């Protein structure tokens, strides 16, 4: 991967990630306040993409916290940049939402009990739950066929990263990202249409 340009906003995030990778667990306490607002924005974007009206999905705050816990549990990641962190955070959020959609599909009606979260919750229709799981399956197949194309989709669609940020996160040129984005979208469209 290319080295990340040093700026006042990105340098501390990268430095903290590298400290954490080296075994300094106190770096996590310093990292969360620096990335929290952007993670909340990313979570809101993910929640908006899955739609509304039927399935209980984690609220924004719960999604941020669950994804953050999954993300920092990955000790084997070679942290290179802030963009890479947000790409992986997006992947973790997608995973949380897909797990919830799968759980929802398995649930039977009835029972009378309802779990209520102490924050606003997102409601996803059964149809949207099926779409979320179908999109995840198509993305997994794309990753199996061409990992780079799959990672481009994760960064651009799920992560909300720009072409340049995606190029930086994946260590490729912006032109490669643009071409890959077009090919991946076309492939996913055909896959989901079938």
Helices and strands as residue ranges (DSSP letters): H 8-21, H 26-49, E 55-57, H 60-72, H 82-106, E 122-124, H 126-145, H 147-153, I 154-158, H 163-170, H 174-193
